[in-house]
Amino acid sequence: MNPADWGLPPDFSPVRYALSDEAKNAIRPLLNPNEPVVVSLANEGDTVTIVATPQRVFVVKTGALGAGASGTNVREFPFEGIFDIVKRPQTHNLTLAIHYRSNDGKRVEVGRRALLARERVENLMPFEIAAGEDVFRALLQIWNWKRAQNGDS
């Protein structure tokens, strides 16, 4: 995969950790044909999974963590709708937070609508520290690259 073909930074390397079949099955129908997964990580209990493509970040929650009737809940965050990505190291693990804007708490607003929307935070935890750091750096690299390309930096 050539990163430039997908609108990624030239020195970008995918960061993919193993995912549960449940998380994969929740994401598959949402991906466009030939849309590559460039970042993936699940926490130790497989209750929170992060999957990123060059255009967006998906968060899959399974089990008791906000899962719907199907047993999974998937949130989509277009990179242009993300206002900040933050890591918060804990004693034995890592929390990642995606800051975005939304009018209803569900849909991530982009463009002009985002300027009028309320700030929200999606906290994702707990992740193993080393893997969480790898994924944080990869997401930050894509997000900063997208912002620079759009003149938002």
C-alpha positions as a printed NumPy array, in Angstrom:
array([[  0.   ,   0.   ,   0.   ],
       [  1.318,   3.398,  -1.009],
       [  0.121,   5.898,   1.635],
       [ -0.138,   8.727,  -0.919],
       [ -2.706,   6.73 ,  -2.919],
       [ -5.056,   6.939,   0.069],
       [ -4.411,  10.552,   1.085],
       [ -2.147,   9.58 ,   3.979],
       [  1.187,  11.078,   5.052],
       [  4.08 ,   9.787,   2.901],
       [  5.867,   8.173,   5.863],
       [  2.73 ,   6.561,   7.323],
       [  2.804,   2.897,   8.326],
       [ -0.4  ,   1.055,   9.223],
       [ -0.833,   0.029,  12.872],
       [ -3.075,  -3.012,  13.064],
       [ -3.648,  -5.194,  16.08 ],
       [ -5.904,  -8.241,  16.185],
       [ -9.664,  -7.674,  16.445],
       [-12.516,  -9.914,  17.509],
       [-14.802, -11.377,  14.854],
       [-17.688,  -9.51 ,  16.472],
       [-15.977,  -6.151,  15.905],
       [-14.971,  -7.073,  12.351],
       [-18.53 ,  -8.102,  11.506],
       [-19.863,  -4.813,  12.899],
       [-17.482,  -2.754,  10.737],
       [-17.551,  -4.658,   7.423],
       [-20.933,  -3.364,   6.183],
       [-19.876,   0.239,   6.869],
       [-16.683,   0.134,   4.822],
       [-16.682,   1.236,   1.202],
       [-15.323,  -1.206,  -1.4  ],
       [-11.511,  -1.189,  -1.316],
       [-11.446,   1.12 ,   1.734],
       [ -8.345,   0.064,   3.66 ],
       [ -8.182,  -0.324,   7.41 ],
       [ -4.999,   1.476,   8.441],
       [ -5.363,   1.466,  12.24 ],
       [ -7.009,  -1.099,  14.514],
       [ -6.921,  -1.907,  18.208],
       [ -9.172,  -3.63 ,  20.722],
       [ -8.895,  -3.393,  24.472],
       [ -8.146,  -6.511,  26.532],
       [-11.793,  -7.379,  27.108],
       [-12.752,  -6.713,  23.464],
       [-15.384,  -4.269,  24.732],
       [-13.954,  -1.237,  22.881],
       [-12.422,  -1.41 ,  19.411],
       [-10.92 ,   1.396,  17.325],
       [-10.768,   0.981,  13.545],
       [ -9.555,   3.767,  11.255],
       [ -9.513,   4.198,   7.505],
       [ -7.937,   7.141,   5.678],
       [-11.265,   9.009,   5.89 ],
       [-12.76 ,   8.119,   9.266],
       [-12.473,   6.475,  12.657],
       [-14.934,   3.861,  13.863],
       [-15.461,   2.971,  17.506],
       [-17.143,  -0.356,  18.217],
       [-18.483,  -1.039,  21.698],
       [-19.573,  -4.555,  22.548],
       [-20.875,  -6.293,  25.632],
       [-22.111,  -4.118,  28.463],
       [-20.374,  -0.923,  27.279],
       [-23.165,   0.912,  25.498],
       [-23.948,  -1.883,  23.078],
       [-27.317,  -1.87 ,  21.385],
       [-29.807,  -4.684,  20.886],
       [-27.491,  -6.353,  18.37 ],
       [-24.754,  -6.552,  20.985],
       [-22.643,  -3.887,  19.293],
       [-22.711,  -0.122,  18.967],
       [-20.68 ,   1.548,  16.194],
       [-19.843,   5.262,  16.121],
       [-18.296,   6.926,  13.082],
       [-16.003,   9.957,  13.337],
       [-14.97 ,  11.54 ,  10.018],
       [-11.462,  12.97 ,  10.439],
       [-12.737,  16.438,   9.43 ],
       [-15.223,  16.266,  12.324],
       [-12.581,  15.536,  14.962],
       [-11.362,  18.569,  16.89 ],
       [ -8.774,  16.85 ,  19.069],
       [ -7.375,  13.427,  19.908],
       [ -6.022,  13.092,  23.437],
       [ -4.298,  10.302,  25.329],
       [ -4.456,  10.03 ,  29.086],
       [ -2.06 ,   7.532,  30.618],
       [ -3.413,   5.765,  33.69 ],
       [ -1.399,   3.648,  36.112],
       [ -1.657,   0.386,  34.149],
       [ -3.42 ,   1.373,  30.938],
       [ -4.248,   4.202,  28.575],
       [ -7.407,   6.16 ,  27.771],
       [ -7.906,   7.761,  24.355],
       [-10.408,  10.586,  23.898],
       [-11.859,  11.828,  20.619],
       [-13.159,  15.396,  20.83 ],
       [-15.865,  16.327,  18.332],
       [-18.963,  18.482,  17.963],
       [-22.54 ,  17.303,  17.757],
       [-26.036,  18.755,  17.902],
       [-27.667,  15.558,  19.151],
       [-24.803,  13.645,  20.789],
       [-24.934,  10.984,  18.064],
       [-24.036,  12.521,  14.716],
       [-20.58 ,  14.065,  14.315],
       [-20.945,  17.474,  12.689],
       [-18.491,  18.737,  10.084],
       [-18.02 ,  22.07 ,   8.333],
       [-20.259,  24.995,   9.249],
       [-22.65 ,  22.864,  11.281],
       [-19.752,  21.944,  13.569],
       [-19.19 ,  25.593,  14.44 ],
       [-22.686,  25.79 ,  15.944],
       [-22.694,  22.382,  17.587],
       [-21.862,  21.486,  21.16 ],
       [-18.48 ,  20.046,  22.108],
       [-18.496,  16.354,  23.003],
       [-15.912,  13.774,  24.033],
       [-15.862,  10.032,  23.342],
       [-13.647,   8.388,  25.979],
       [-12.194,   5.057,  24.924],
       [-10.644,   2.823,  27.555],
       [ -8.808,   0.89 ,  28.82 ],
       [ -6.057,   0.033,  26.339],
       [ -2.7  ,  -1.586,  26.96 ],
       [ -0.135,   1.234,  27.154],
       [  2.289,   0.286,  24.335],
       [ -0.412,  -0.628,  21.808],
       [ -2.481,   2.414,  22.8  ],
       [  0.527,   4.68 ,  22.24 ],
       [  1.098,   3.169,  18.767],
       [ -2.52 ,   3.724,  17.777],
       [ -2.591,   7.223,  19.276],
       [  0.49 ,   8.251,  17.264],
       [ -0.975,   6.786,  14.047],
       [ -4.357,   8.505,  14.51 ],
       [ -2.669,  11.791,  15.379],
       [ -0.418,  11.519,  12.322],
       [ -3.413,  11.006,   9.988],
       [ -5.493,  13.712,  11.687],
       [ -2.68 ,  16.303,  11.584],
       [ -1.944,  15.437,   7.937],
       [ -5.628,  15.89 ,   6.997],
       [ -5.75 ,  19.236,   8.832],
       [ -2.6  ,  20.435,   7.058],
       [ -4.01 ,  19.393,   3.676],
       [ -7.207,  21.352,   4.369],
       [ -5.363,  24.368,   5.773],
       [ -6.866,  23.877,   9.259],
       [ -3.605,  23.69 ,  11.199]])
